[in-house]
Amino acid sequence: MDQLSFMSDEVMETIASTKGTKLSPNTLKILQALAAINAPKTLLACLLEMAEFSVHHIRYLAGPLVLHRSLWSDVIPEWLKLACVQDRLELIISEYEKDNVGDYATPAEVLTYMMPATMEAPMHREYVDLYLWAGNEVMQKHHRLPENCENFYELMGDRPIEFSRIKTEFHDLSRSIRQSVVKHEAQQGWGKQRDRTRTNPVNDVNTMATTSDNSLSSVQISLF
């Protein structure tokens, strides 16, 4: 399927000709719609590059999912991997609109990283709380809870975990995840140059996006 087939020429021209101006909210929503249908991250990253997003944001979006080094990496469901891409782009757009480059990854990425580790050995209580908090955040946001269930804690019969309780652990782990993603893509060459002289940027994006479809690719790293 041609991932650009439903994007109008006007939208593509807007992205291709952006120079020193922000993309409109409607254009940003189209980018998020592409992520929702599992468009390749390479395509999305190319579009961000054309729109002159920061090099950090381009590398963060293009980068792989970071998993705990484990033989249990195949337990991660596909919907969660897709949620990581969607939430990553959502966070990037939020930072873009505020002229900001953040430090932290998303709860979905934290949950994805930790999931294989839970299969290997018991975790410290602080990380158990972080895992449960992240799981609740992601399952609520992506409508993965059972019908008529408001949060994950109801299923466990436990009290909700407040963010303040796991703030330090979340910041430490999510910062490490994001740094690992950006470093990986810097080594792959993303963002080393910005060619603004393309005669047909739409064709260039199609070519770049289809040469390596790694939307749900991952790397295994030990971060705790």
C-alpha positions in Angstrom: 0.0 0.0 0.0 1.3 3.5 -0.9 1.3 5.2 2.5 1.1 8.6 0.8 -1.8 7.8 -1.4 -4.5 9.5 0.7 -2.3 12.6 1.3 -3.3 15.5 -1.0 -0.7 17.3 -3.1 -1.4 20.4 -1.1 -0.5 18.7 2.1 2.7 17.3 0.7 3.6 20.7 -0.8 3.1 22.3 2.6 5.4 19.8 4.3 8.0 20.0 1.5 8.1 23.8 1.4 8.2 24.4 5.1 11.1 26.7 5.9 11.2 28.7 9.1 7.4 28.2 9.8 5.4 25.7 11.8 3.2 23.0 10.3 -0.5 23.6 10.8 -2.4 21.6 13.4 -4.3 19.8 10.6 -1.0 18.8 9.0 0.3 17.5 12.3 -2.9 15.5 12.7 -2.3 13.8 9.3 1.1 12.8 10.5 -0.5 11.2 13.6 -3.0 9.5 11.4 -0.2 7.9 9.4 1.3 6.6 12.6 -2.0 5.1 13.6 -2.1 2.9 10.5 1.5 1.7 11.2 3.2 3.8 8.5 6.9 3.1 8.5 8.9 5.2 10.9 11.3 5.9 8.1 8.5 7.6 6.2 7.4 9.6 9.2 10.9 10.6 10.0 11.5 11.7 6.4 8.4 14.0 6.6 9.7 15.5 9.9 13.0 16.1 8.2 11.3 17.9 5.3 9.4 20.0 7.8 12.7 21.0 9.5 11.9 19.3 12.9 15.0 19.2 15.2 17.6 16.5 14.5 16.9 15.1 17.9 13.2 14.6 17.1 13.9 13.0 13.8 16.3 10.6 15.4 13.9 9.8 18.3 11.1 9.0 15.9 13.1 7.0 13.5 14.8 5.0 16.2 14.0 1.4 17.3 12.0 0.3 20.3 14.3 -0.3 23.3 13.8 -3.6 25.1 15.4 -5.1 28.2 18.1 -7.6 27.2 16.2 -10.9 27.6 15.1 -14.1 25.9 11.5 -13.0 26.6 11.4 -10.1 24.1 8.8 -11.9 22.0 6.2 -11.5 24.7 5.5 -7.9 23.8 2.2 -7.6 21.9 2.0 -5.9 18.5 -0.5 -3.4 19.7 1.9 -2.2 22.3 4.7 -1.8 19.8 2.4 0.3 17.6 1.3 2.3 20.7 5.0 3.2 21.3 5.3 4.7 17.8 2.0 6.6 18.1 2.9 8.0 21.5 6.4 8.9 20.5 5.1 11.0 17.6 2.5 12.6 19.8 5.2 13.6 22.3 7.4 14.9 19.5 4.6 17.0 18.1 3.8 18.4 21.6 7.4 19.4 22.1 7.5 20.8 18.5 4.6 23.1 19.2 6.3 24.4 22.3 9.7 24.9 20.7 11.1 22.4 23.1 13.2 19.2 23.0 12.4 17.0 25.9 14.4 14.4 27.9 12.0 11.6 28.5 10.4 8.7 26.6 6.7 7.8 26.9 5.0 5.5 29.4 4.4 3.1 26.5 8.1 2.8 25.9 8.8 2.3 29.6 6.2 -0.5 29.7 7.6 -2.1 26.6 11.2 -2.0 27.9 10.2 -3.5 31.3 7.9 -6.3 30.1 10.6 -8.9 29.2 12.3 -8.2 32.6 9.2 -9.1 34.5 9.4 -12.6 33.0 13.0 -13.2 34.3 13.0 -12.4 38.0 11.1 -10.5 40.7 11.8 -6.8 40.6 12.3 -4.3 43.4 9.1 -2.7 44.7 9.9 0.6 43.1 10.1 -0.9 39.7 7.0 -3.0 40.3 5.1 0.2 41.0 6.6 1.9 37.9 5.5 -1.1 35.8 2.0 -1.1 37.1 1.7 2.7 36.8 2.9 2.6 33.2 0.6 -0.3 32.4 -2.4 1.5 33.7 -1.5 4.7 31.7 -1.0 2.8 28.5 -4.0 0.5 28.8 -6.3 3.4 29.6 -5.0 5.6 26.7 -5.2 2.8 24.1 -8.5 1.3 25.3 -7.1 -2.1 26.3 -9.0 -2.4 29.6 -12.0 -4.7 29.9 -15.4 -3.2 29.4 -16.7 -1.2 32.3 -13.3 -1.2 34.0 -12.0 2.3 34.6 -8.4 1.5 35.5 -6.0 -1.4 35.9 -6.0 -1.2 39.6 -9.6 -2.3 39.8 -8.5 -5.6 38.3 -5.9 -6.1 41.0 -8.1 -4.8 43.9 -5.4 -2.3 44.8 -5.1 1.4 45.3 -4.0 3.6 42.4 -0.3 4.5 42.2 0.3 8.2 42.0 2.9 9.6 39.6 4.7 11.3 42.5 5.4 7.8 43.9 7.3 6.6 40.8 8.5 10.0 39.4 12.2 9.4 40.0 12.2 5.9 38.6 10.2 7.0 35.5 12.5 9.9 34.8 15.6 7.8 35.2 14.5 5.0 33.0 12.6 7.0 30.4 15.6 9.4 30.0 17.9 6.4 29.4 15.5 4.9 26.9 15.3 8.1 24.9 19.0 8.7 25.0 19.6 5.2 23.7 17.2 5.6 20.8 18.7 8.9 19.7 22.2 7.7 20.0 21.4 4.6 18.0 19.9 6.6 15.1 22.8 9.1 15.2 25.1 6.1 14.5 22.8 5.1 11.6 23.2 8.5 10.0 19.8 10.1 10.5 19.9 13.9 10.6 23.6 14.3 9.4 22.5 16.5 6.6 19.4 18.2 5.4 19.0 18.4 1.6 16.6 21.2 0.9 17.2 21.3 -2.8 15.3 18.2 -3.9 13.4 18.7 -7.2 10.8 16.2 -6.3 10.6 15.7 -2.5 7.6 13.4 -2.6 9.4 10.9 -4.7 12.5 11.2 -2.5 10.3 10.5 0.6 8.7 7.5 -1.1 12.2 6.1 -1.9 13.7 6.7 1.5 10.6 5.3 3.3 10.4 2.1 1.4 14.1 1.2 1.5 14.0 0.0 5.1 10.6 -0.7 6.7 11.6 -0.9 10.4 8.6 0.6 12.0 8.5 -2.0 14.8 12.2 -2.9 14.9 13.9 -3.1 18.3 17.2 -3.3 20.1 18.0 -5.0 23.4 19.9 -2.9 26.0 20.4 -3.4 29.8 19.4 -0.2 31.5 18.7 -1.5 35.0 
